[in-house]
């Protein structure tokens, strides 16, 4: 049995994102999202510890730096990553959470 280590609840949410990995841009989609990170499907292979830029476009665009904490190959040219946000400014987090709340999720659950 695996022990759950997350501090922040992740909420299922499919949002299109752009990821920049080694100076190349890839389109992806989220599986879930939280205050501290997200689950994302991308067509590029990365390993645990890799850092990359994530752009989340809602009614406003948010930029995050993420680090891969979980890496799984789903099928040929499709990978799932558990990503932890790094170096996020409080103003960015606050604005991001306001947009998430506007999408129908309660900030208190974050």
N, C-alpha and C positions, 0 to 999 in steps of 0.2 A: 504494500500500500504506500503510495507516494504522499508525502507531507506537503500541504499547501503553504507556500511561502509568500504569497502576495499580501501586501498591506492594503492596497486599494482594489476595490471590486472592479472587475472588467465587465463591461456591458456589451452584449452583441450589437454590432453596428457595422453595416457594410458601407464604407465610404471610399471613393476613389482617391488614391494618393499618388504622388510622384516620389520616387526614391532616387537619389544620386549615389551611385556606388562606383568608386574608382573612376570618377569623372564621366560616367555614363548614366543617362537618365532612363529609368524604367517605370512603367505604369504598374500599379498594384491596387489591391483592395484590402481593406481591413476586415478582420473577422470580429474583433472586439476592441474596445478602447477604454482607457481609464486615465486618471490624473497623472499616473507615473509611466504609462507606456501603452503599447498596443500589440495586437496580434495582426500579422500582415502576410498576405500571399504575394509573392514576387516571382518573376521568371529568371532570376539570377541566383547563382549559388554563392552563399556566404557561410562562414563558420562562426562558432561562438567567439565573442570578443571583437568581431568586426564592427567598425563604426561607419555610419553613413548618414546622409541628410534625408530628412523626410519632410515633404510638403503636403499639408492637409488643407484642402480647399473646401470651405463651407461657404457662408456668405462673406467671409473674410478668409484670407490665406494665412496659415500658421506654419512656421518653420521650426523644426526640431532637429537636434542631433540625437541619434539613437545608437545603442549598442545591442548587438544580437546576444540574447541570453539563452534562447532555445532555437535550434535549427533542425528542421525535418524536411526530407524530400517527400512530397506528396505523390507526384508522378513525374514523368519525363518533362523537364523544363518548368516545373512548378514546385515551389518551395514555400514552407510556412515558417515564419520567424516570430518568436516572442521577443519584443523589443522594449528595452528600458530607455526612457528619455534621459538625456544628459544635458547639463548646462542650460536648464530652462529658467528664464527670468520669471519672477512672480507675476509681472504684468501680463506676460504671454499666457501663463497658466490660468490666471483669472479670466482673461478674455476668452480663452479656449473653453473653459467651464461654462461661461455664460452662453456660448453658442451651443454647447451640448445640452444645457438646460432648456434652451429654446427649441431643441429637437424633441423634447418630451421626457428627458431624464432628470431626476432630481439631483441637484448638486450635493445634497446631504448624503446621498448614497455613495458619493465619491469620497 
